[in-house]
């Protein structure tokens, strides 16, 4: 088993401490992963709801970026890393509480570029947001 799959397994099992940005943003732990996809469920937290009622969309965009990154980890070699170079999020329905389920997938992975998608669904299964990202893959540099 490779480095990235060990990290993903640790996240699913909650047996490792999350990265500082994951802890600060209180992202949900992964529920599971398979090659090319990850999924999670997030009970909407009041701290991320705007004063006028709906969930702050920027949080969903950040969560999408995080989950699409994890989806890409499922298909990376141990010596590869990446950076998100483009992130697009479309908000289709207001989220006003409840639970949001998200699934992120790798749509296409080339030698140096990957494309990922994420879908967010509310408790009724309705699509509430969709995101896509382009990620530039490179070799990990050692100091």
C-alpha positions as CSV (number, residue, x, y, z in Angstrom):
1,X,0.0,0.0,0.0
2,X,1.3,3.5,-0.9
3,X,1.8,6.6,1.0
4,X,-1.4,8.3,-0.2
5,X,-3.6,5.3,0.5
6,X,-2.2,5.1,4.0
7,X,-3.1,8.8,4.6
8,X,-6.6,8.2,3.2
9,X,-7.1,5.1,5.3
10,X,-6.0,7.2,8.4
11,X,-8.6,9.8,7.6
12,X,-11.4,7.3,7.1
13,X,-10.5,5.6,10.4
14,X,-9.9,9.0,12.1
15,X,-6.7,7.4,13.4
16,X,-4.4,10.2,12.4
17,X,-4.5,13.9,13.2
18,X,-6.0,16.0,10.4
19,X,-3.8,18.5,8.7
20,X,-4.0,22.0,10.3
21,X,-6.1,23.5,7.6
22,X,-8.6,20.5,7.8
23,X,-8.9,20.9,11.5
24,X,-9.3,24.7,11.3
25,X,-12.0,24.5,8.7
26,X,-13.6,21.5,10.5
27,X,-13.9,19.5,7.3
28,X,-15.7,16.2,7.8
29,X,-13.7,13.0,7.8
30,X,-13.9,10.8,4.8
31,X,-16.5,8.0,5.0
32,X,-14.7,6.0,2.4
33,X,-12.6,6.0,-0.8
34,X,-12.0,3.9,-3.9
35,X,-9.7,4.5,-6.8
36,X,-10.8,7.7,-8.3
37,X,-13.4,8.8,-5.8
38,X,-14.0,9.7,-2.1
39,X,-17.2,10.5,-0.2
40,X,-18.2,12.2,3.0
41,X,-21.3,13.5,4.8
42,X,-21.3,16.8,6.6
43,X,-24.0,17.9,9.1
44,X,-24.3,21.6,8.4
45,X,-22.8,23.6,11.2
46,X,-24.5,26.9,12.3
47,X,-21.1,28.6,12.3
48,X,-21.1,28.4,8.5
49,X,-24.6,29.7,7.9
50,X,-25.0,33.3,6.9
51,X,-27.1,35.8,8.9
52,X,-29.8,35.7,6.3
53,X,-30.1,31.9,6.4
54,X,-28.3,29.9,3.7
55,X,-24.9,28.2,4.1
56,X,-21.9,30.3,3.1
57,X,-21.0,29.1,-0.4
58,X,-17.3,29.7,0.1
59,X,-17.3,26.9,2.7
60,X,-18.7,24.5,0.1
61,X,-16.1,25.7,-2.4
62,X,-13.3,25.0,0.1
63,X,-14.8,21.6,1.0
64,X,-15.0,20.8,-2.7
65,X,-11.3,21.6,-3.2
66,X,-10.4,19.5,-0.2
67,X,-12.4,16.5,-1.3
68,X,-11.3,16.7,-4.9
69,X,-7.7,16.7,-3.7
70,X,-8.4,13.5,-1.7
71,X,-10.0,11.9,-4.8
72,X,-6.8,12.7,-6.7
73,X,-4.7,11.2,-3.9
74,X,-6.3,7.9,-4.7
75,X,-4.6,7.8,-8.2
76,X,-1.3,9.5,-7.4
77,X,2.0,7.6,-7.2
78,X,4.0,8.1,-4.0
79,X,6.5,10.5,-5.7
80,X,3.8,12.7,-7.1
81,X,2.2,15.9,-5.7
82,X,-0.2,18.4,-7.2
83,X,-1.6,21.9,-7.0
84,X,-5.2,23.0,-7.8
85,X,-4.8,25.5,-10.7
86,X,-8.5,26.1,-11.3
87,X,-11.6,25.7,-9.2
88,X,-15.1,26.4,-10.3
89,X,-18.2,26.0,-8.0
90,X,-21.9,26.3,-9.1
91,X,-24.5,26.8,-6.4
92,X,-27.8,25.3,-7.5
93,X,-30.0,25.3,-4.3
94,X,-29.7,27.1,-1.0
95,X,-28.6,24.9,1.9
96,X,-30.3,25.9,5.1
97,X,-29.2,23.2,7.5
98,X,-29.5,19.4,7.6
99,X,-26.9,17.1,6.1
100,X,-24.9,17.5,2.9
101,X,-23.4,14.5,1.2
102,X,-20.5,15.0,-1.1
103,X,-18.8,12.8,-3.6
104,X,-15.7,13.8,-5.4
105,X,-14.3,11.9,-8.5
106,X,-11.3,12.0,-10.8
107,X,-12.8,12.5,-14.2
108,X,-9.5,12.3,-16.1
109,X,-5.9,11.9,-15.1
110,X,-3.0,12.5,-17.5
111,X,0.7,12.5,-16.9
112,X,0.7,16.2,-15.7
113,X,-2.9,17.2,-15.4
114,X,-6.0,15.9,-13.7
115,X,-9.6,17.0,-13.8
116,X,-12.0,16.3,-10.9
117,X,-15.6,16.9,-10.1
118,X,-17.6,17.1,-6.8
119,X,-21.4,16.9,-6.3
120,X,-23.2,18.0,-3.1
121,X,-26.6,16.7,-2.3
122,X,-28.9,17.6,0.5
123,X,-30.7,15.1,2.8
124,X,-33.5,14.7,0.2
125,X,-30.9,13.7,-2.4
126,X,-31.3,17.0,-4.4
127,X,-28.2,18.4,-6.1
128,X,-27.3,21.6,-4.3
129,X,-23.9,22.4,-5.7
130,X,-21.4,21.1,-8.2
131,X,-17.6,21.9,-8.4
132,X,-14.8,21.1,-10.8
133,X,-11.1,21.5,-10.5
134,X,-8.0,21.3,-12.7
135,X,-4.9,20.0,-10.9
136,X,-1.3,20.2,-12.1
137,X,0.7,17.1,-11.2
138,X,4.4,17.2,-10.5
139,X,7.2,15.2,-9.0
140,X,7.7,15.6,-5.3
141,X,10.9,17.6,-4.6
142,X,13.1,16.3,-1.8
143,X,15.2,18.8,0.2
